[in-house]
Amino acid sequence: MVLFGTGRFAAVVRHYLTFHSEYEVVAHTVDRAYMEGGEFEGLPLVPFEIVEEAYPPDRCSMLVVIGYQGVNKLRARKYEQAKKKGYKLMTYIDERSAIAEGVEIGDNCIISANQSIDPFVKIGNDVIIRNGSYIGHHVVIGDHCFIANHVAISGDSTIEPYTFLGINSTIRNGVKIGKGCVIGAGALILRDTGEYEVYRGIEGEFLPRKSSEINI
Ligand SMILES: CC(C)(COP(=O)(O)OP(=O)(O)OC[C@H]1O[C@@H](n2cnc3c(N)ncnc32)[C@H](O)[C@@H]1OP(=O)(O)O)[C@@H](O)C(=O)NCCC(=O)NCCS
């Protein structure tokens, strides 16, 4: 498998693939303009423009490992380009997650460790779910979404494509999150949202005293 990406997230995913999957990562690729040298963490780094010359699609698969830049638009673009080159885009599902039988998961997805995913969930293509989230029954997650860690999506909710759900956010059951929204860390969403909206949670309140002064 060739990984698109050389960021910290790509390094993390490669670590998972190495220790918790059957896949062998053989190289990394990024656009030539973003290359610094010819290797990434001990593996060859090749320009995406010519990746198929050394790692042809009939011998290698690919996984596009980019975060949520541009509210997931950048990853979606590279996903489409990799497909056009003829690569099969693989999905990584961490063996330490509890996923109900029959859950549908598309290609180029990264389902990290310690998820709890209920029956009848549908997850589209190019969806990233970081560690430790709960996805309730009959939830539908559209293509190109990024779900950060410890997110709770209650049953019957819909997350439309390109949406970002921040760490520890919570979605009430039956709620629809519109396309391309950014839901901030710790936000609680109780009603349907529009498209491309931004929500934030309630910030912890600063108390003007030292921790040594309180009684815990
Ligand atoms: C909500 C969010 C998208 C806003 O982004 P932003 O507009 O760049 O945020 P800023 O840092 O400029 O903050 C704007 C204001 O909102 C507050 N704020 C930002 N995020 C907040 C949050 N999650 N909860 C409560 N308040 C928040 C800031 O304190 C600031 O308040 P002020 O105007 O009173 O000073 C962002 O803060 C966020 O939560 N991102 C998700 C982080 C995350 O989940 N990371 C995991 C990666 S895997």
Ligand as a Chemical Component Dictionary entry (heavy atoms), coordinates in Angstrom:
data_LIG
# 
_chem_comp.id                   LIG 
_chem_comp.type                 NON-POLYMER 
_chem_comp.pdbx_formal_charge   0 
_chem_comp.three_letter_code    LIG 
# 
loop_
_chem_comp_atom.comp_id 
_chem_comp_atom.atom_id 
_chem_comp_atom.alt_atom_id 
_chem_comp_atom.type_symbol 
_chem_comp_atom.charge 
_chem_comp_atom.model_Cartn_x 
_chem_comp_atom.model_Cartn_y 
_chem_comp_atom.model_Cartn_z 
_chem_comp_atom.pdbx_ordinal 
LIG C1  C1  C 0 -15.017 25.938 17.186 1  
LIG C2  C2  C 0 -13.727 26.141 16.404 2  
LIG C3  C3  C 0 -13.863 25.467 15.060 3  
LIG C4  C4  C 0 -13.587 27.642 16.235 4  
LIG O1  O1  O 0 -12.449 27.921 15.487 5  
LIG P1  P1  P 0 -11.864 29.424 15.450 6  
LIG O2  O2  O 0 -12.914 30.346 14.954 7  
LIG O3  O3  O 0 -10.569 29.378 14.726 8  
LIG O4  O4  O 0 -11.635 29.646 16.987 9  
LIG P2  P2  P 0 -10.898 30.781 17.796 10 
LIG O5  O5  O 0 -9.753  30.135 18.483 11 
LIG O6  O6  O 0 -10.661 31.985 16.945 12 
LIG O7  O7  O 0 -11.995 31.104 18.886 13 
LIG C5  C5  C 0 -13.077 31.978 18.693 14 
LIG C6  C6  C 0 -13.773 32.116 20.019 15 
LIG O8  O8  O 0 -14.494 30.911 20.324 16 
LIG C7  C7  C 0 -14.003 30.304 21.523 17 
LIG N1  N1  N 0 -13.941 28.861 21.237 18 
LIG C8  C8  C 0 -13.284 28.291 20.209 19 
LIG N2  N2  N 0 -13.502 26.969 20.206 20 
LIG C9  C9  C 0 -14.302 26.706 21.227 21 
LIG C10 C10 C 0 -14.864 25.521 21.730 22 
LIG N3  N3  N 0 -14.646 24.345 21.119 23 
LIG N4  N4  N 0 -15.660 25.598 22.822 24 
LIG C11 C11 C 0 -15.884 26.784 23.412 25 
LIG N5  N5  N 0 -15.380 27.950 22.973 26 
LIG C12 C12 C 0 -14.603 27.913 21.902 27 
LIG C13 C13 C 0 -12.638 30.918 21.761 28 
LIG O9  O9  O 0 -12.292 30.925 23.119 29 
LIG C14 C14 C 0 -12.857 32.310 21.224 30 
LIG O10 O10 O 0 -13.607 33.029 22.181 31 
LIG P3  P3  P 0 -13.460 34.642 22.357 32 
LIG O11 O11 O 0 -13.882 35.209 21.053 33 
LIG O12 O12 O 0 -14.366 34.944 23.487 34 
LIG O13 O13 O 0 -11.994 34.847 22.657 35 
LIG C15 C15 C 0 -12.469 25.540 17.087 36 
LIG O14 O14 O 0 -12.052 26.249 18.201 37 
LIG C16 C16 C 0 -12.660 24.096 17.496 38 
LIG O15 O15 O 0 -13.309 23.725 18.472 39 
LIG N6  N6  N 0 -12.014 23.219 16.686 40 
LIG C17 C17 C 0 -12.031 21.787 16.871 41 
LIG C18 C18 C 0 -10.776 21.283 17.560 42 
LIG C19 C19 C 0 -10.754 19.775 17.592 43 
LIG O16 O16 O 0 -11.734 19.109 17.781 44 
LIG N7  N7  N 0 -9.588  19.214 17.358 45 
LIG C20 C20 C 0 -9.414  17.794 17.240 46 
LIG C21 C21 C 0 -8.562  17.491 16.070 47 
LIG S1  S1  S 0 -8.390  15.768 15.778 48 
# 
loop_
_chem_comp_bond.comp_id 
_chem_comp_bond.atom_id_1 
_chem_comp_bond.atom_id_2 
_chem_comp_bond.value_order 
_chem_comp_bond.pdbx_ordinal 
LIG C1  C2  SING 1  
LIG C2  C3  SING 2  
LIG C2  C4  SING 3  
LIG C2  C15 SING 4  
LIG C4  O1  SING 5  
LIG O1  P1  SING 6  
LIG P1  O2  DOUB 7  
LIG P1  O3  SING 8  
LIG P1  O4  SING 9  
LIG O4  P2  SING 10 
LIG P2  O5  DOUB 11 
LIG P2  O6  SING 12 
LIG P2  O7  SING 13 
LIG O7  C5  SING 14 
LIG C5  C6  SING 15 
LIG C6  O8  SING 16 
LIG C6  C14 SING 17 
LIG O8  C7  SING 18 
LIG C7  N1  SING 19 
LIG C7  C13 SING 20 
LIG N1  C8  SING 21 
LIG N1  C12 SING 22 
LIG C8  N2  DOUB 23 
LIG N2  C9  SING 24 
LIG C9  C10 SING 25 
LIG C9  C12 DOUB 26 
LIG C10 N3  SING 27 
LIG C10 N4  DOUB 28 
LIG N4  C11 SING 29 
LIG C11 N5  DOUB 30 
LIG N5  C12 SING 31 
LIG C13 O9  SING 32 
LIG C13 C14 SING 33 
LIG C14 O10 SING 34 
LIG O10 P3  SING 35 
LIG P3  O11 DOUB 36 
LIG P3  O12 SING 37 
LIG P3  O13 SING 38 
LIG C15 O14 SING 39 
LIG C15 C16 SING 40 
LIG C16 O15 DOUB 41 
LIG C16 N6  SING 42 
LIG N6  C17 SING 43 
LIG C17 C18 SING 44 
LIG C18 C19 SING 45 
LIG C19 O16 DOUB 46 
LIG C19 N7  SING 47 
LIG N7  C20 SING 48 
LIG C20 C21 SING 49 
LIG C21 S1  SING 50 
# 
